[in-house]
Each structure stands twice: as structure tokens, then as C-alpha cells.
Amino acid sequence: MGETHKLVWFVPEEALERTRDAVFRAGAGRIGDYERCSWSTRGEGTLFGAAASDPTIGERGREERVAEFRVETVVPAERMREVVAALLDADPYEEVAFDLYPLVSSDRE
């Protein structure tokens, strides 16, 4: 197994499946003989849009609380750019909230 990353993103429920489908099509979510592997949980995001913002949800100049999902999946290093691009294209937010972490191999056979 080559170098792998963990992709984590935060998305409103109405865009959950669209973003999952996009990153999976781009090459994320494969673990051994399994595809479309991910983990998600519900949570609440907060945001305050500055004067120049154009919020997808809520209004600028006001703190908003948004029901969101935190989604995690794995990404092979060689597909990282394509997967992140697919997420950015599919996500509805003006500023896409995501993290990308390198993973350490466990050298499991």
C-alpha cells in the first residue's frame, strides 16, 4: 500500500451524498477490496460572514449555526489533487471546510 491521506470535510446534509459521490469517483474511499468507504457523524458548525462574504447558508454579518456532517475517507497520495478538486466542485460552500492529513502506515500484511 502506498502513501495515504485522510480527507475530512464538513457539509450540510443536502450536499452529503453529492460530495461523497464526487470524491469516490475521483479515487477516494478504497480500503483493500472495499470501495466507497467513509465515516460520518452529525454536528453543528458555526460561521460569521464578513462584509465581503456571500454565505450559502445564513446572512453575512450574523453568526450562524448550521447542522452539518463531518465526513472522513482515505485518499491515495497519487489521487490527492483530483479528489480535493472534486470535493471543491461538489461542495456548496463559498469557503469549503476540509482537512487533509498524511497517515502513517501500520505495515499490516
Backbone atoms as SQL, in Angstrom:
CREATE TABLE atoms (id INTEGER PRIMARY KEY, chain TEXT, resi INTEGER, resn TEXT, atom TEXT, x REAL, y REAL, z REAL);
INSERT INTO atoms VALUES
  (1, 'A', 1, 'MET', 'N', 0.834, -1.174, 0.000),
  (2, 'A', 1, 'MET', 'CA', 0.000, 0.000, 0.000),
  (3, 'A', 1, 'MET', 'C', 0.881, 1.240, 0.000),
  (4, 'A', 2, 'GLY', 'N', 0.573, 2.213, -0.856),
  (5, 'A', 2, 'GLY', 'CA', 1.356, 3.431, -0.949),
  (6, 'A', 2, 'GLY', 'C', 0.951, 4.444, 0.100),
  (7, 'A', 3, 'GLU', 'N', 1.521, 5.630, -0.037),
  (8, 'A', 3, 'GLU', 'CA', 1.205, 6.721, 0.891),
  (9, 'A', 3, 'GLU', 'C', -0.278, 7.075, 0.801),
  (10, 'A', 4, 'THR', 'N', -0.899, 7.265, 1.957),
  (11, 'A', 4, 'THR', 'CA', -2.333, 7.536, 2.027),
  (12, 'A', 4, 'THR', 'C', -2.593, 8.745, 2.910),
  (13, 'A', 5, 'HIS', 'N', -3.669, 9.456, 2.600),
  (14, 'A', 5, 'HIS', 'CA', -4.099, 10.598, 3.392),
  (15, 'A', 5, 'HIS', 'C', -5.532, 10.371, 3.882),
  (16, 'A', 6, 'LYS', 'N', -5.887, 11.078, 4.935),
  (17, 'A', 6, 'LYS', 'CA', -7.269, 11.099, 5.428),
  (18, 'A', 6, 'LYS', 'C', -7.843, 12.448, 5.040),
  (19, 'A', 7, 'LEU', 'N', -8.954, 12.415, 4.297),
  (20, 'A', 7, 'LEU', 'CA', -9.674, 13.624, 3.935),
  (21, 'A', 7, 'LEU', 'C', -10.887, 13.752, 4.842),
  (22, 'A', 8, 'VAL', 'N', -11.041, 14.915, 5.465),
  (23, 'A', 8, 'VAL', 'CA', -12.171, 15.211, 6.343),
  (24, 'A', 8, 'VAL', 'C', -12.822, 16.485, 5.821),
  (25, 'A', 9, 'TRP', 'N', -14.153, 16.450, 5.665),
  (26, 'A', 9, 'TRP', 'CA', -14.846, 17.673, 5.263),
  (27, 'A', 9, 'TRP', 'C', -16.149, 17.819, 6.016),
  (28, 'A', 10, 'PHE', 'N', -16.663, 19.046, 5.995),
  (29, 'A', 10, 'PHE', 'CA', -17.864, 19.411, 6.736),
  (30, 'A', 10, 'PHE', 'C', -18.875, 19.964, 5.739),
  (31, 'A', 11, 'VAL', 'N', -20.087, 19.386, 5.744),
  (32, 'A', 11, 'VAL', 'CA', -21.031, 19.685, 4.673),
  (33, 'A', 11, 'VAL', 'C', -22.468, 19.619, 5.200),
  (34, 'A', 12, 'PRO', 'N', -23.349, 20.481, 4.685),
  (35, 'A', 12, 'PRO', 'CA', -24.756, 20.363, 5.080),
  (36, 'A', 12, 'PRO', 'C', -25.361, 19.083, 4.509),
  (37, 'A', 13, 'GLU', 'N', -26.391, 18.568, 5.173),
  (38, 'A', 13, 'GLU', 'CA', -26.967, 17.275, 4.798),
  (39, 'A', 13, 'GLU', 'C', -27.371, 17.209, 3.328),
  (40, 'A', 14, 'GLU', 'N', -27.919, 18.285, 2.786),
  (41, 'A', 14, 'GLU', 'CA', -28.382, 18.241, 1.398),
  (42, 'A', 14, 'GLU', 'C', -27.250, 18.037, 0.390),
  (43, 'A', 15, 'ALA', 'N', -26.007, 18.237, 0.801),
  (44, 'A', 15, 'ALA', 'CA', -24.872, 18.032, -0.104),
  (45, 'A', 15, 'ALA', 'C', -24.032, 16.817, 0.280),
  (46, 'A', 16, 'LEU', 'N', -24.463, 16.064, 1.276),
  (47, 'A', 16, 'LEU', 'CA', -23.684, 14.921, 1.757),
  (48, 'A', 16, 'LEU', 'C', -23.418, 13.903, 0.659),
  (49, 'A', 17, 'GLU', 'N', -24.452, 13.386, 0.042),
  (50, 'A', 17, 'GLU', 'CA', -24.263, 12.336, -0.974),
  (51, 'A', 17, 'GLU', 'C', -23.557, 12.857, -2.222),
  (52, 'A', 18, 'ARG', 'N', -23.838, 14.102, -2.600),
  (53, 'A', 18, 'ARG', 'CA', -23.173, 14.688, -3.768),
  (54, 'A', 18, 'ARG', 'C', -21.660, 14.771, -3.553),
  (55, 'A', 19, 'THR', 'N', -21.232, 15.203, -2.363),
  (56, 'A', 19, 'THR', 'CA', -19.798, 15.306, -2.109),
  (57, 'A', 19, 'THR', 'C', -19.159, 13.926, -1.963),
  (58, 'A', 20, 'ARG', 'N', -19.840, 12.999, -1.306),
  (59, 'A', 20, 'ARG', 'CA', -19.300, 11.637, -1.191),
  (60, 'A', 20, 'ARG', 'C', -19.119, 11.022, -2.579),
  (61, 'A', 21, 'ASP', 'N', -20.156, 11.111, -3.422),
  (62, 'A', 21, 'ASP', 'CA', -20.062, 10.555, -4.773),
  (63, 'A', 21, 'ASP', 'C', -18.895, 11.167, -5.543),
  (64, 'A', 22, 'ALA', 'N', -18.708, 12.473, -5.421),
  (65, 'A', 22, 'ALA', 'CA', -17.645, 13.154, -6.159),
  (66, 'A', 22, 'ALA', 'C', -16.257, 12.674, -5.742),
  (67, 'A', 23, 'VAL', 'N', -16.005, 12.586, -4.430),
  (68, 'A', 23, 'VAL', 'CA', -14.673, 12.155, -4.005),
  (69, 'A', 23, 'VAL', 'C', -14.439, 10.677, -4.308),
  (70, 'A', 24, 'PHE', 'N', -15.480, 9.855, -4.240),
  (71, 'A', 24, 'PHE', 'CA', -15.325, 8.448, -4.576),
  (72, 'A', 24, 'PHE', 'C', -15.022, 8.269, -6.064),
  (73, 'A', 25, 'ARG', 'N', -15.725, 9.007, -6.921),
  (74, 'A', 25, 'ARG', 'CA', -15.457, 8.933, -8.367),
  (75, 'A', 25, 'ARG', 'C', -14.028, 9.354, -8.696),
  (76, 'A', 26, 'ALA', 'N', -13.485, 10.276, -7.899),
  (77, 'A', 26, 'ALA', 'CA', -12.129, 10.786, -8.137),
  (78, 'A', 26, 'ALA', 'C', -11.047, 9.860, -7.590),
  (79, 'A', 27, 'GLY', 'N', -11.432, 8.806, -6.854),
  (80, 'A', 27, 'GLY', 'CA', -10.442, 7.825, -6.414),
  (81, 'A', 27, 'GLY', 'C', -10.283, 7.664, -4.915),
  (82, 'A', 28, 'ALA', 'N', -11.109, 8.324, -4.119),
  (83, 'A', 28, 'ALA', 'CA', -11.021, 8.185, -2.660),
  (84, 'A', 28, 'ALA', 'C', -11.879, 7.013, -2.183),
  (85, 'A', 29, 'GLY', 'N', -11.650, 6.622, -0.923),
  (86, 'A', 29, 'GLY', 'CA', -12.528, 5.666, -0.273),
  (87, 'A', 29, 'GLY', 'C', -12.234, 4.201, -0.503),
  (88, 'A', 30, 'ARG', 'N', -11.062, 3.870, -1.004),
  (89, 'A', 30, 'ARG', 'CA', -10.727, 2.457, -1.234),
  (90, 'A', 30, 'ARG', 'C', -9.844, 1.926, -0.110),
  (91, 'A', 31, 'ILE', 'N', -10.300, 0.840, 0.503),
  (92, 'A', 31, 'ILE', 'CA', -9.531, 0.158, 1.540),
  (93, 'A', 31, 'ILE', 'C', -9.528, -1.320, 1.183),
  (94, 'A', 32, 'GLY', 'N', -8.379, -1.824, 0.757),
  (95, 'A', 32, 'GLY', 'CA', -8.286, -3.227, 0.344),
  (96, 'A', 32, 'GLY', 'C', -9.258, -3.523, -0.783),
  (97, 'A', 33, 'ASP', 'N', -10.105, -4.511, -0.598),
  (98, 'A', 33, 'ASP', 'CA', -11.083, -4.902, -1.614),
  (99, 'A', 33, 'ASP', 'C', -12.416, -4.167, -1.461),
  (100, 'A', 34, 'TYR', 'N', -12.449, -3.102, -0.671),
  (101, 'A', 34, 'TYR', 'CA', -13.679, -2.347, -0.433),
  (102, 'A', 34, 'TYR', 'C', -13.586, -0.963, -1.057),
  (103, 'A', 35, 'GLU', 'N', -14.704, -0.484, -1.575),
  (104, 'A', 35, 'GLU', 'CA', -14.779, 0.846, -2.176),
  (105, 'A', 35, 'GLU', 'C', -15.845, 1.662, -1.467),
  (106, 'A', 36, 'ARG', 'N', -15.808, 2.981, -1.678),
  (107, 'A', 36, 'ARG', 'CA', -16.781, 3.914, -1.111),
  (108, 'A', 36, 'ARG', 'C', -16.807, 3.837, 0.424),
  (109, 'A', 37, 'CYS', 'N', -15.636, 3.638, 1.026),
  (110, 'A', 37, 'CYS', 'CA', -15.530, 3.582, 2.482),
  (111, 'A', 37, 'CYS', 'C', -15.452, 5.001, 3.033),
  (112, 'A', 38, 'SER', 'N', -16.293, 5.283, 4.014),
  (113, 'A', 38, 'SER', 'CA', -16.253, 6.578, 4.685),
  (114, 'A', 38, 'SER', 'C', -16.881, 6.442, 6.059),
  (115, 'A', 39, 'TRP', 'N', -16.740, 7.477, 6.834),
  (116, 'A', 39, 'TRP', 'CA', -17.354, 7.553, 8.150),
  (117, 'A', 39, 'TRP', 'C', -17.917, 8.950, 8.278),
  (118, 'A', 40, 'SER', 'N', -19.101, 9.086, 8.871),
  (119, 'A', 40, 'SER', 'CA', -19.669, 10.418, 9.048),
  (120, 'A', 40, 'SER', 'C', -20.448, 10.491, 10.353),
  (121, 'A', 41, 'THR', 'N', -20.572, 11.709, 10.825),
  (122, 'A', 41, 'THR', 'CA', -21.344, 11.974, 12.032),
  (123, 'A', 41, 'THR', 'C', -21.970, 13.363, 11.919),
  (124, 'A', 42, 'ARG', 'N', -23.101, 13.537, 12.571),
  (125, 'A', 42, 'ARG', 'CA', -23.782, 14.839, 12.576),
  (126, 'A', 42, 'ARG', 'C', -23.145, 15.750, 13.614),
  (127, 'A', 43, 'GLY', 'N', -23.170, 17.023, 13.315),
  (128, 'A', 43, 'GLY', 'CA', -22.656, 18.005, 14.254),
  (129, 'A', 43, 'GLY', 'C', -23.200, 19.380, 13.926),
  (130, 'A', 44, 'GLU', 'N', -22.635, 20.381, 14.551),
  (131, 'A', 44, 'GLU', 'CA', -23.073, 21.749, 14.319),
  (132, 'A', 44, 'GLU', 'C', -21.864, 22.619, 14.017),
  (133, 'A', 45, 'GLY', 'N', -21.900, 23.291, 12.886),
  (134, 'A', 45, 'GLY', 'CA', -20.858, 24.239, 12.527),
  (135, 'A', 45, 'GLY', 'C', -21.322, 25.650, 12.825),
  (136, 'A', 46, 'THR', 'N', -20.373, 26.543, 13.079),
  (137, 'A', 46, 'THR', 'CA', -20.696, 27.950, 13.271),
  (138, 'A', 46, 'THR', 'C', -19.888, 28.769, 12.286),
  (139, 'A', 47, 'LEU', 'N', -20.444, 29.909, 11.904),
  (140, 'A', 47, 'LEU', 'CA', -19.746, 30.800, 10.983),
  (141, 'A', 47, 'LEU', 'C', -20.274, 32.210, 11.146),
  (142, 'A', 48, 'PHE', 'N', -19.429, 33.159, 10.804),
  (143, 'A', 48, 'PHE', 'CA', -19.808, 34.561, 10.807),
  (144, 'A', 48, 'PHE', 'C', -19.263, 35.144, 9.518),
  (145, 'A', 49, 'GLY', 'N', -20.140, 35.474, 8.592),
  (146, 'A', 49, 'GLY', 'CA', -19.720, 36.008, 7.307),
  (147, 'A', 49, 'GLY', 'C', -19.342, 37.475, 7.406),
  (148, 'A', 50, 'ALA', 'N', -18.119, 37.793, 6.973),
  (149, 'A', 50, 'ALA', 'CA', -17.661, 39.177, 6.956),
  (150, 'A', 50, 'ALA', 'C', -18.396, 39.947, 5.857),
  (151, 'A', 51, 'ALA', 'N', -18.153, 41.244, 5.788),
  (152, 'A', 51, 'ALA', 'CA', -18.870, 42.117, 4.853),
  (153, 'A', 51, 'ALA', 'C', -18.742, 41.673, 3.396),
  (154, 'A', 52, 'ALA', 'N', -17.605, 41.131, 3.008),
  (155, 'A', 52, 'ALA', 'CA', -17.386, 40.728, 1.613),
  (156, 'A', 52, 'ALA', 'C', -17.851, 39.299, 1.322),
  (157, 'A', 53, 'SER', 'N', -18.369, 38.595, 2.321),
  (158, 'A', 53, 'SER', 'CA', -18.759, 37.195, 2.125),
  (159, 'A', 53, 'SER', 'C', -20.085, 37.086, 1.386),
  (160, 'A', 54, 'ASP', 'N', -20.315, 35.890, 0.838),
  (161, 'A', 54, 'ASP', 'CA', -21.586, 35.566, 0.181),
  (162, 'A', 54, 'ASP', 'C', -22.017, 34.199, 0.694),
  (163, 'A', 55, 'PRO', 'N', -22.541, 34.129, 1.922),
  (164, 'A', 55, 'PRO', 'CA', -22.817, 32.832, 2.544),
  (165, 'A', 55, 'PRO', 'C', -23.857, 31.996, 1.780),
  (166, 'A', 56, 'THR', 'N', -23.586, 30.713, 1.680),
  (167, 'A', 56, 'THR', 'CA', -24.535, 29.770, 1.097),
  (168, 'A', 56, 'THR', 'C', -25.727, 29.600, 2.031),
  (169, 'A', 57, 'ILE', 'N', -25.442, 29.587, 3.322),
  (170, 'A', 57, 'ILE', 'CA', -26.471, 29.434, 4.350),
  (171, 'A', 57, 'ILE', 'C', -26.360, 30.620, 5.297),
  (172, 'A', 58, 'GLY', 'N', -27.469, 31.234, 5.612),
  (173, 'A', 58, 'GLY', 'CA', -27.469, 32.344, 6.555),
  (174, 'A', 58, 'GLY', 'C', -27.193, 33.681, 5.897),
  (175, 'A', 59, 'GLU', 'N', -26.804, 34.647, 6.735),
  (176, 'A', 59, 'GLU', 'CA', -26.584, 36.017, 6.281),
  (177, 'A', 59, 'GLU', 'C', -25.222, 36.523, 6.729),
  (178, 'A', 60, 'ARG', 'N', -24.612, 37.371, 5.924),
  (179, 'A', 60, 'ARG', 'CA', -23.351, 37.993, 6.342),
  (180, 'A', 60, 'ARG', 'C', -23.638, 38.926, 7.515),
  (181, 'A', 61, 'GLY', 'N', -22.623, 39.096, 8.364),
  (182, 'A', 61, 'GLY', 'CA', -22.763, 39.997, 9.497),
  (183, 'A', 61, 'GLY', 'C', -23.524, 39.423, 10.677),
  (184, 'A', 62, 'ARG', 'N', -23.774, 38.112, 10.624),
  (185, 'A', 62, 'ARG', 'CA', -24.520, 37.465, 11.709),
  (186, 'A', 62, 'ARG', 'C', -23.943, 36.069, 11.942),
  (187, 'A', 63, 'GLU', 'N', -23.754, 35.693, 13.207),
  (188, 'A', 63, 'GLU', 'CA', -23.269, 34.335, 13.471),
  (189, 'A', 63, 'GLU', 'C', -24.375, 33.338, 13.174),
  (190, 'A', 64, 'GLU', 'N', -24.009, 32.289, 12.451),
  (191, 'A', 64, 'GLU', 'CA', -24.960, 31.240, 12.074),
  (192, 'A', 64, 'GLU', 'C', -24.522, 29.927, 12.696),
  (193, 'A', 65, 'ARG', 'N', -25.485, 29.085, 12.989),
  (194, 'A', 65, 'ARG', 'CA', -25.256, 27.711, 13.434),
  (195, 'A', 65, 'ARG', 'C', -25.902, 26.816, 12.394),
  (196, 'A', 66, 'VAL', 'N', -25.118, 25.873, 11.881),
  (197, 'A', 66, 'VAL', 'CA', -25.561, 25.062, 10.751),
  (198, 'A', 66, 'VAL', 'C', -25.426, 23.581, 11.095),
  (199, 'A', 67, 'ALA', 'N', -26.491, 22.819, 10.878),
  (200, 'A', 67, 'ALA', 'CA', -26.423, 21.365, 11.026),
  (201, 'A', 67, 'ALA', 'C', -25.585, 20.831, 9.867),
  (202, 'A', 68, 'GLU', 'N', -24.519, 20.129, 10.190),
  (203, 'A', 68, 'GLU', 'CA', -23.600, 19.623, 9.173),
  (204, 'A', 68, 'GLU', 'C', -23.214, 18.180, 9.482),
  (205, 'A', 69, 'PHE', 'N', -22.596, 17.552, 8.497),
  (206, 'A', 69, 'PHE', 'CA', -21.966, 16.261, 8.679),
  (207, 'A', 69, 'PHE', 'C', -20.461, 16.437, 8.601),
  (208, 'A', 70, 'ARG', 'N', -19.742, 15.719, 9.447),
  (209, 'A', 70, 'ARG', 'CA', -18.289, 15.573, 9.331),
  (210, 'A', 70, 'ARG', 'C', -18.105, 14.244, 8.613),
  (211, 'A', 71, 'VAL', 'N', -17.405, 14.248, 7.496),
  (212, 'A', 71, 'VAL', 'CA', -17.199, 13.048, 6.689),
  (213, 'A', 71, 'VAL', 'C', -15.706, 12.784, 6.590),
  (214, 'A', 72, 'GLU', 'N', -15.314, 11.517, 6.719),
  (215, 'A', 72, 'GLU', 'CA', -13.913, 11.130, 6.617),
  (216, 'A', 72, 'GLU', 'C', -13.775, 9.988, 5.619),
  (217, 'A', 73, 'THR', 'N', -12.697, 10.016, 4.851),
  (218, 'A', 73, 'THR', 'CA', -12.371, 8.912, 3.957),
  (219, 'A', 73, 'THR', 'C', -10.872, 8.917, 3.696),
  (220, 'A', 74, 'VAL', 'N', -10.385, 7.879, 3.078),
  (221, 'A', 74, 'VAL', 'CA', -8.960, 7.783, 2.752),
  (222, 'A', 74, 'VAL', 'C', -8.739, 8.140, 1.286),
  (223, 'A', 75, 'VAL', 'N', -7.537, 8.675, 1.031),
  (224, 'A', 75, 'VAL', 'CA', -7.174, 9.107, -0.315),
  (225, 'A', 75, 'VAL', 'C', -5.743, 8.665, -0.600),
  (226, 'A', 76, 'PRO', 'N', -5.515, 7.900, -1.674),
  (227, 'A', 76, 'PRO', 'CA', -4.131, 7.593, -2.037),
  (228, 'A', 76, 'PRO', 'C', -3.429, 8.883, -2.468),
  (229, 'A', 77, 'ALA', 'N', -2.172, 9.037, -2.084),
  (230, 'A', 77, 'ALA', 'CA', -1.433, 10.272, -2.362),
  (231, 'A', 77, 'ALA', 'C', -1.465, 10.640, -3.839),
  (232, 'A', 78, 'GLU', 'N', -1.401, 9.661, -4.719),
  (233, 'A', 78, 'GLU', 'CA', -1.372, 9.956, -6.156),
  (234, 'A', 78, 'GLU', 'C', -2.707, 10.470, -6.696),
  (235, 'A', 79, 'ARG', 'N', -3.787, 10.382, -5.908),
  (236, 'A', 79, 'ARG', 'CA', -5.104, 10.869, -6.326),
  (237, 'A', 79, 'ARG', 'C', -5.538, 12.122, -5.541),
  (238, 'A', 80, 'MET', 'N', -4.645, 12.606, -4.672),
  (239, 'A', 80, 'MET', 'CA', -4.982, 13.692, -3.762),
  (240, 'A', 80, 'MET', 'C', -5.497, 14.934, -4.489),
  (241, 'A', 81, 'ARG', 'N', -4.806, 15.401, -5.497),
  (242, 'A', 81, 'ARG', 'CA', -5.221, 16.626, -6.202),
  (243, 'A', 81, 'ARG', 'C', -6.587, 16.459, -6.863),
  (244, 'A', 82, 'GLU', 'N', -6.806, 15.324, -7.506),
  (245, 'A', 82, 'GLU', 'CA', -8.088, 15.084, -8.185),
  (246, 'A', 82, 'GLU', 'C', -9.244, 14.982, -7.189),
  (247, 'A', 83, 'VAL', 'N', -8.990, 14.334, -6.064),
  (248, 'A', 83, 'VAL', 'CA', -10.036, 14.169, -5.051),
  (249, 'A', 83, 'VAL', 'C', -10.404, 15.513, -4.430),
  (250, 'A', 84, 'VAL', 'N', -9.404, 16.304, -4.071),
  (251, 'A', 84, 'VAL', 'CA', -9.689, 17.623, -3.489),
  (252, 'A', 84, 'VAL', 'C', -10.413, 18.498, -4.513),
  (253, 'A', 85, 'ALA', 'N', -9.997, 18.464, -5.773),
  (254, 'A', 85, 'ALA', 'CA', -10.683, 19.240, -6.812),
  (255, 'A', 85, 'ALA', 'C', -12.139, 18.810, -6.946),
  (256, 'A', 86, 'ALA', 'N', -12.392, 17.514, -6.878),
  (257, 'A', 86, 'ALA', 'CA', -13.762, 17.005, -6.973),
  (258, 'A', 86, 'ALA', 'C', -14.599, 17.483, -5.791),
  (259, 'A', 87, 'LEU', 'N', -14.009, 17.478, -4.595),
  (260, 'A', 87, 'LEU', 'CA', -14.719, 17.979, -3.414),
  (261, 'A', 87, 'LEU', 'C', -15.048, 19.460, -3.574),
  (262, 'A', 88, 'LEU', 'N', -14.083, 20.242, -4.000),
  (263, 'A', 88, 'LEU', 'CA', -14.300, 21.680, -4.161),
  (264, 'A', 88, 'LEU', 'C', -15.395, 21.974, -5.176),
  (265, 'A', 89, 'ASP', 'N', -15.462, 21.174, -6.235),
  (266, 'A', 89, 'ASP', 'CA', -16.501, 21.359, -7.254),
  (267, 'A', 89, 'ASP', 'C', -17.890, 20.970, -6.747),
  (268, 'A', 90, 'ALA', 'N', -17.965, 19.960, -5.886),
  (269, 'A', 90, 'ALA', 'CA', -19.263, 19.430, -5.444),
  (270, 'A', 90, 'ALA', 'C', -19.814, 20.121, -4.204),
  (271, 'A', 91, 'ASP', 'N', -18.961, 20.726, -3.409),
  (272, 'A', 91, 'ASP', 'CA', -19.382, 21.319, -2.145),
  (273, 'A', 91, 'ASP', 'C', -20.090, 22.650, -2.387),
  (274, 'A', 92, 'PRO', 'N', -21.192, 22.924, -1.682),
  (275, 'A', 92, 'PRO', 'CA', -21.950, 24.153, -1.929),
  (276, 'A', 92, 'PRO', 'C', -21.384, 25.407, -1.265),
  (277, 'A', 93, 'TYR', 'N', -20.464, 25.244, -0.310),
  (278, 'A', 93, 'TYR', 'CA', -19.995, 26.396, 0.452),
  (279, 'A', 93, 'TYR', 'C', -19.060, 27.289, -0.351),
  (280, 'A', 94, 'GLU', 'N', -19.123, 28.596, -0.072),
  (281, 'A', 94, 'GLU', 'CA', -18.209, 29.575, -0.680),
  (282, 'A', 94, 'GLU', 'C', -16.769, 29.257, -0.282),
  (283, 'A', 95, 'GLU', 'N', -16.558, 28.927, 0.988),
  (284, 'A', 95, 'GLU', 'CA', -15.255, 28.517, 1.506),
  (285, 'A', 95, 'GLU', 'C', -15.423, 27.080, 2.009),
  (286, 'A', 96, 'VAL', 'N', -14.861, 26.133, 1.295),
  (287, 'A', 96, 'VAL', 'CA', -15.032, 24.716, 1.636),
  (288, 'A', 96, 'VAL', 'C', -14.191, 24.385, 2.860),
  (289, 'A', 97, 'ALA', 'N', -14.832, 23.803, 3.865),
  (290, 'A', 97, 'ALA', 'CA', -14.154, 23.432, 5.103),
  (291, 'A', 97, 'ALA', 'C', -13.685, 21.991, 4.986),
  (292, 'A', 98, 'PHE', 'N', -12.365, 21.803, 4.846),
  (293, 'A', 98, 'PHE', 'CA', -11.821, 20.446, 4.769),
  (294, 'A', 98, 'PHE', 'C', -10.415, 20.417, 5.345),
  (295, 'A', 99, 'ASP', 'N', -9.991, 19.211, 5.748),
  (296, 'A', 99, 'ASP', 'CA', -8.640, 18.952, 6.244),
  (297, 'A', 99, 'ASP', 'C', -8.104, 17.738, 5.509),
  (298, 'A', 100, 'LEU', 'N', -6.798, 17.702, 5.321),
  (299, 'A', 100, 'LEU', 'CA', -6.136, 16.576, 4.673),
  (300, 'A', 100, 'LEU', 'C', -4.922, 16.214, 5.514),
  (301, 'A', 101, 'TYR', 'N', -4.904, 14.984, 6.036),
  (302, 'A', 101, 'TYR', 'CA', -3.851, 14.535, 6.932),
  (303, 'A', 101, 'TYR', 'C', -3.077, 13.368, 6.323),
  (304, 'A', 102, 'PRO', 'N', -1.744, 13.381, 6.373),
  (305, 'A', 102, 'PRO', 'CA', -0.998, 12.195, 5.961),
  (306, 'A', 102, 'PRO', 'C', -1.176, 11.100, 7.030),
  (307, 'A', 103, 'LEU', 'N', -1.283, 9.865, 6.581),
  (308, 'A', 103, 'LEU', 'CA', -1.433, 8.739, 7.509),
  (309, 'A', 103, 'LEU', 'C', -0.127, 7.964, 7.585),
  (310, 'A', 104, 'VAL', 'N', 0.122, 7.403, 8.732),
  (311, 'A', 104, 'VAL', 'CA', 1.311, 6.577, 8.951),
  (312, 'A', 104, 'VAL', 'C', 0.942, 5.136, 8.695),
  (313, 'A', 105, 'SER', 'N', 1.741, 4.425, 7.926),
  (314, 'A', 105, 'SER', 'CA', 1.462, 3.028, 7.612),
  (315, 'A', 105, 'SER', 'C', 1.651, 2.156, 8.846),
  (316, 'A', 106, 'SER', 'N', 0.755, 1.185, 9.005),
  (317, 'A', 106, 'SER', 'CA', 0.890, 0.251, 10.124),
  (318, 'A', 106, 'SER', 'C', 1.696, -0.982, 9.716),
  (319, 'A', 107, 'ASP', 'N', 2.081, -1.053, 8.435),
  (320, 'A', 107, 'ASP', 'CA', 2.828, -2.184, 7.882),
  (321, 'A', 107, 'ASP', 'C', 2.136, -3.510, 8.117),
  (322, 'A', 108, 'ARG', 'N', 0.804, -3.482, 8.053),
  (323, 'A', 108, 'ARG', 'CA', -0.007, -4.692, 8.190),
  (324, 'A', 108, 'ARG', 'C', 0.070, -5.491, 6.916),
  (325, 'A', 109, 'GLU', 'N', 0.136, -6.772, 7.032),
  (326, 'A', 109, 'GLU', 'CA', 0.131, -7.629, 5.851),
  (327, 'A', 109, 'GLU', 'C', -1.126, -8.425, 5.784);
